[in-house]
Amino acid sequence: MKIDRLIGIITILLQQDKITAPELAARFEVSRRTINRDIEDICKAGIPLITSQGYGGGISIADGYKIDKSLFTEEELQTILAGLKGIDTVSRASHQTKLLDKLSSKEHRVCAKDTIIIDLASHYQIPLTQKIETIKQAIATQNIISFQYYYQKGEQRRKVEPYHLVFKWSAWYVFGYCLDRMDYRLFKLNRLWDLALSDKTYSRRTVPEDKLNFESYFASSRIHLKALFSPTAKYRLIEEYGIDSFSTQENGELLLEQDFASYENMREWVFSFGDLVRILEPDDLRVDRYRSAKAVLEMDV
């Protein structure tokens, strides 16, 4: 696209003293005539370009020119860069580098301080990045996506009109209109595989405000847990639910009461504590753990 090429030319000129039109033409795989028109358009936009003829000549940008970073305070700029660095962990392109290039002149390089480090990737970084790029493309071009989705009740092929990529509850999701359920749904990317971009396009629907309240997708069927944990599990309770999430009993055990979005999530979490937890409620979970322990014992005999 022309605008991408113009930005690319400006970025190159901000970072090096001089470049020739034939070099730019080869780099962007266009004709020299196209590059000449691009140079004219950049000059019309108010960016001072200088051309010189003969040996050692070429196109350059006036010394000292840069995008004005004084629009941001130092704290604001570093916050933006920290956020972009986080996005870069799940992106094929470095958005932070592009912004630094645009804010920097030849003499004055803007640097990102690693005061805040954000990593939005997961154990499945490569496939996660690929999924995010495909879904971003589908949202931009309004193409339907299809994928195999794995959930508590089994697995199913789904077709979806994608509207938003969402990072929430320490995981990535795609939000869109499910053509199989004829309703808006939130799908977890780590449970989503064999992703395909369809040739079929869609017209974006007007999403009701309540459907964009993502908390509601996890609040419709809350299951209450009441359990006593060993003091040695305190660090996990603090890490996952906060220092005020439990009360200390006279015998030193930690009483936790917490609502869960699904029985399966609650089951997996409680069972991960092994013998460091005593379940008080719900009764179904107590029976489930007894059966699970019995089955494990029978396997080991």
JOPE-V917599 format. One record per run of one state. SS is the DSSP state (hx for helix, st for strand, lp for the rest). FROM is the first residue (numbers start at 1). TO is the last residue. Records with the same first field share a line. If there is no record, write none. Layout:
# JOPE-V917599
SS->FROM-TO ; FROM-TO
This chain:
# JOPE-V917599
lp->1-1 ; 16-18 ; 20-20 ; 29-31 ; 45-48 ; 53-57 ; 62-68 ; 72-73 ; 89-94 ; 104-124 ; 142-142 ; 152-153 ; 169-170 ; 179-182 ; 202-208 ; 213-213 ; 219-222 ; 230-230 ; 242-245 ; 249-253 ; 261-262 ; 272-273 ; 282-282 ; 301-301
hx->2-15 ; 21-28 ; 32-44 ; 69-71 ; 74-88 ; 95-103 ; 125-141 ; 189-191 ; 209-212 ; 214-218 ; 231-241 ; 263-271 ; 274-276 ; 283-300
st->19-19 ; 49-52 ; 58-61 ; 143-151 ; 154-168 ; 171-178 ; 183-188 ; 192-201 ; 223-229 ; 246-248 ; 254-260 ; 277-281
